[in-house]
Amino acid sequence: MKVKIMDIMNLAKGMLAQKLGGNNAAVGAALNGLLGQGDKMDLGSLVSGFKEKGMGDVAESWLGDGENKPVSTDQLKEVLGEDQVAQAAAQLGTDEGSLLDGLKDALPQMIDKASSGGSLLGGLGGLGGMAKKFL
């Protein structure tokens, strides 16, 4: 069964919307702003950000077919950027801690489902193979 990009994005939006009590559209807009460039999610850059911050082992576990390593809210904030997290939380009408708590559950699953054998699917922000190159 082939996983579709939209299914992966909907998974993350649904998980966060349920956890934060928001709607999928608002959560989707906040996710795009937090994880992308404009209106397109860029998971390749997210994975690269983990590598640049010395957390490549965490991202590799999400890309691989085995168990996903956990990520802390502090690690997420470091990779995503303090200002971006604050802006996304304000956009959703929630606090940063709640947003990060939701993201620490949603992002590993999202990247895991968007990858096969260690490579991101090509359609996510056009950087599918780039994440593997950095890891």
VENNORWO-V251716 format. One record per residue. N is the residue number from 1. RES is the residue in one small letter. D_FIRST is the distance of its C-alpha to the first C-alpha in whole Angstrom. Layout:
# VENNORWO-V251716
n->N res->RES d_first->D_FIRST
n->N res->RES d_first->D_FIRST
This chain:
# VENNORWO-V251716
n->1 res->m d_first->0
n->2 res->k d_first->4
n->3 res->v d_first->6
n->4 res->k d_first->9
n->5 res->i d_first->13
n->6 res->m d_first->14
n->7 res->d d_first->12
n->8 res->i d_first->13
n->9 res->m d_first->17
n->10 res->n d_first->17
n->11 res->l d_first->16
n->12 res->a d_first->19
n->13 res->k d_first->21
n->14 res->g d_first->21
n->15 res->m d_first->22
n->16 res->l d_first->25
n->17 res->a d_first->26
n->18 res->q d_first->26
n->19 res->k d_first->28
n->20 res->l d_first->30
n->21 res->g d_first->31
n->22 res->g d_first->30
n->23 res->n d_first->28
n->24 res->n d_first->25
n->25 res->a d_first->26
n->26 res->a d_first->29
n->27 res->v d_first->27
n->28 res->g d_first->25
n->29 res->a d_first->28
n->30 res->a d_first->29
n->31 res->l d_first->26
n->32 res->n d_first->26
n->33 res->g d_first->30
n->34 res->l d_first->29
n->35 res->l d_first->26
n->36 res->g d_first->27
n->37 res->q d_first->29
n->38 res->g d_first->30
n->39 res->d d_first->27
n->40 res->k d_first->24
n->41 res->m d_first->23
n->42 res->d d_first->23
n->43 res->l d_first->21
n->44 res->g d_first->23
n->45 res->s d_first->26
n->46 res->l d_first->25
n->47 res->v d_first->24
n->48 res->s d_first->27
n->49 res->g d_first->30
n->50 res->f d_first->29
n->51 res->k d_first->30
n->52 res->e d_first->33
n->53 res->k d_first->34
n->54 res->g d_first->34
n->55 res->m d_first->31
n->56 res->g d_first->28
n->57 res->d d_first->27
n->58 res->v d_first->26
n->59 res->a d_first->24
n->60 res->e d_first->23
n->61 res->s d_first->22
n->62 res->w d_first->19
n->63 res->l d_first->18
n->64 res->g d_first->18
n->65 res->d d_first->15
n->66 res->g d_first->18
n->67 res->e d_first->20
n->68 res->n d_first->21
n->69 res->k d_first->25
n->70 res->p d_first->26
n->71 res->v d_first->28
n->72 res->s d_first->31
n->73 res->t d_first->32
n->74 res->d d_first->35
n->75 res->q d_first->33
n->76 res->l d_first->31
n->77 res->k d_first->34
n->78 res->e d_first->35
n->79 res->v d_first->32
n->80 res->l d_first->31
n->81 res->g d_first->35
n->82 res->e d_first->38
n->83 res->d d_first->38
n->84 res->q d_first->35
n->85 res->v d_first->34
n->86 res->a d_first->37
n->87 res->q d_first->37
n->88 res->a d_first->33
n->89 res->a d_first->35
n->90 res->a d_first->37
n->91 res->q d_first->35
n->92 res->l d_first->33
n->93 res->g d_first->37
n->94 res->t d_first->36
n->95 res->d d_first->37
n->96 res->e d_first->36
n->97 res->g d_first->35
n->98 res->s d_first->33
n->99 res->l d_first->31
n->100 res->l d_first->31
n->101 res->d d_first->30
n->102 res->g d_first->27
n->103 res->l d_first->26
n->104 res->k d_first->26
n->105 res->d d_first->24
n->106 res->a d_first->21
n->107 res->l d_first->21
n->108 res->p d_first->20
n->109 res->q d_first->17
n->110 res->m d_first->16
n->111 res->i d_first->17
n->112 res->d d_first->15
n->113 res->k d_first->12
n->114 res->a d_first->13
n->115 res->s d_first->13
n->116 res->s d_first->12
n->117 res->g d_first->15
n->118 res->g d_first->17
n->119 res->s d_first->17
n->120 res->l d_first->16
n->121 res->l d_first->14
n->122 res->g d_first->16
n->123 res->g d_first->17
n->124 res->l d_first->18
n->125 res->g d_first->22
n->126 res->g d_first->22
n->127 res->l d_first->22
n->128 res->g d_first->19
n->129 res->g d_first->21
n->130 res->m d_first->24
n->131 res->a d_first->23
n->132 res->k d_first->22
n->133 res->k d_first->26
n->134 res->f d_first->28
n->135 res->l d_first->26
